[in-house]
Amino acid sequence: FNCLWEATSKIDGTNSKIAFFPSDGHIELGGKTEKAQSQHGQFEMLQEIGERIKPQLCAMFPKESARFAPVKNKETNKVQYYLEATSDAVIEPKNGFVGVELEEVPVYIYGEYFGAGIQKCGSRYIQNGNAFRVFDIKQQGWWTPKDVRDSLCKSLGLDTVPFLGIMT
């Protein structure tokens, strides 16, 4: 009831993401799921964008800002433990376990890839070509507010989805 929301235009394309890992500065690309396949040059465009913004991302998120979280078992959603001593163990043995497996939490840039050949109405956006617009950024486990997302996108030279206003 009268709850205010930030409304943005829905672009009819395909979900895309760019993941940046501060620890070593590498970038991974993808769609909505891990099984997503590139559509009409999607991953190639994301690769070009990723390479272009990588120097700025490295400056914004230096190696020291890397954040790690425990790996969870996909079936049980419980933290994975080392059952035997390894050079990667991070805690002293306790109750037969010796450590927690960790993985880096990246900076995710989520957007919509759209234009010719994407969805039935793609050519209404762009007749001869495609584009990418950011709708969310998840910064090492935290969703950024609109003003932070917009500031990051401006610094990176990325377009955002059109903002329609605050609505109920």
C-alpha positions in Angstrom: 0.0 0.0 0.0 1.6 3.2 -1.2 5.0 1.6 -1.2 7.4 3.6 -3.4 9.5 1.8 -6.0 12.1 3.0 -8.5 10.5 2.2 -11.9 12.7 1.5 -15.0 11.8 0.7 -18.5 11.7 -3.0 -19.4 13.9 -3.7 -22.3 12.9 -6.9 -24.2 16.2 -8.6 -24.8 18.3 -11.3 -23.1 19.8 -11.1 -19.6 23.6 -10.7 -19.5 26.3 -10.3 -16.9 29.9 -9.3 -16.6 31.7 -10.5 -13.5 34.9 -8.8 -12.3 37.2 -10.6 -9.8 39.4 -8.0 -8.0 41.9 -10.6 -6.6 43.4 -11.1 -10.1 41.5 -8.7 -12.3 39.9 -11.3 -14.5 36.5 -11.0 -16.1 33.9 -13.7 -16.8 30.9 -13.2 -19.0 27.5 -14.9 -19.1 23.8 -14.9 -19.5 21.1 -15.3 -16.9 22.2 -18.9 -16.1 25.4 -20.8 -16.3 23.9 -22.8 -19.3 23.1 -19.6 -21.3 24.4 -19.5 -24.9 25.5 -16.4 -26.8 22.8 -14.9 -29.0 23.7 -12.9 -32.1 27.1 -11.7 -30.8 26.1 -11.3 -27.2 29.3 -12.7 -25.6 31.5 -11.0 -28.2 30.0 -7.6 -27.3 30.3 -8.3 -23.6 33.9 -9.3 -24.1 34.6 -6.0 -25.8 32.9 -4.1 -23.0 34.7 -6.1 -20.4 38.1 -5.4 -21.9 37.3 -1.7 -22.3 36.2 -1.2 -18.6 38.7 -3.6 -17.0 41.3 -0.8 -16.3 38.7 1.3 -14.5 37.4 -1.7 -12.6 40.9 -2.5 -11.4 41.3 1.0 -10.2 37.8 1.1 -8.5 38.2 -2.4 -6.9 42.0 -3.1 -6.3 43.3 -6.5 -5.3 43.0 -5.5 -1.6 39.2 -5.1 -1.9 38.7 -8.8 -2.9 36.1 -10.5 -0.7 35.8 -14.2 -0.1 32.9 -16.3 1.2 32.6 -20.0 2.2 31.6 -22.3 -0.6 28.2 -23.9 0.0 27.1 -27.4 -1.1 24.6 -26.9 -3.9 22.3 -29.7 -2.6 22.3 -29.0 1.1 23.2 -25.2 1.0 25.6 -25.8 3.9 29.2 -24.7 4.1 31.9 -27.1 2.6 34.6 -28.2 4.9 38.0 -29.8 4.3 38.0 -33.3 5.8 41.8 -33.6 5.8 44.7 -31.3 6.3 45.7 -29.4 3.1 47.9 -26.4 2.5 44.6 -24.4 1.9 43.2 -25.1 5.4 42.3 -21.9 7.1 41.4 -23.0 10.6 42.8 -25.4 13.2 41.3 -29.0 13.2 38.0 -29.1 15.1 35.6 -32.1 15.3 37.5 -33.8 12.5 37.3 -30.8 10.1 40.3 -28.7 9.3 39.1 -25.8 7.2 36.5 -24.0 5.1 36.6 -23.8 1.3 36.4 -20.2 0.1 35.5 -18.6 -3.2 35.8 -15.0 -4.4 32.6 -12.9 -4.4 32.9 -10.8 -7.7 31.4 -7.5 -8.7 28.5 -8.4 -11.0 27.3 -6.0 -13.7 23.8 -7.2 -14.8 22.2 -5.9 -18.0 20.1 -6.5 -21.0 21.5 -7.3 -24.4 19.0 -6.2 -27.1 18.5 -5.2 -30.7 18.3 -6.9 -34.1 17.8 -10.7 -33.8 17.0 -10.6 -30.0 13.4 -11.4 -29.2 10.6 -10.6 -31.8 10.7 -6.9 -31.2 14.5 -6.5 -31.1 14.7 -4.6 -34.3 12.3 -1.9 -32.9 15.1 -0.9 -30.6 18.0 -1.1 -33.1 17.4 -2.2 -36.7 21.0 -3.1 -37.6 23.0 -3.9 -34.4 22.8 -4.6 -30.7 23.4 -2.8 -27.4 23.8 -3.5 -23.7 22.2 -1.5 -20.9 22.9 -2.0 -17.2 19.9 -2.6 -14.8 21.8 -3.7 -11.6 25.2 -4.0 -10.0 25.9 -6.4 -7.2 29.1 -5.3 -5.5 30.7 -8.2 -3.7 27.5 -9.6 -2.3 25.6 -6.3 -1.9 23.0 -4.8 -4.4 24.0 -1.2 -5.1 21.4 1.6 -4.7 20.4 3.4 -8.0 22.6 6.4 -7.3 25.7 4.2 -6.8 24.9 2.1 -9.8 24.4 5.2 -11.9 27.7 6.7 -10.7 29.6 3.4 -11.4 28.1 3.2 -14.9 28.9 6.8 -15.7 32.5 6.2 -14.6 32.7 3.1 -16.8 30.9 4.6 -19.8 28.0 2.2 -19.6 24.4 3.1 -20.3 21.6 2.2 -17.8 18.0 1.3 -18.5 15.7 4.3 -18.7 14.5 5.6 -15.4 10.7 6.2 -15.3 10.4 7.7 -11.8 9.3 6.8 -8.3 5.9 5.1 -8.3 3.6 3.0 -6.2 
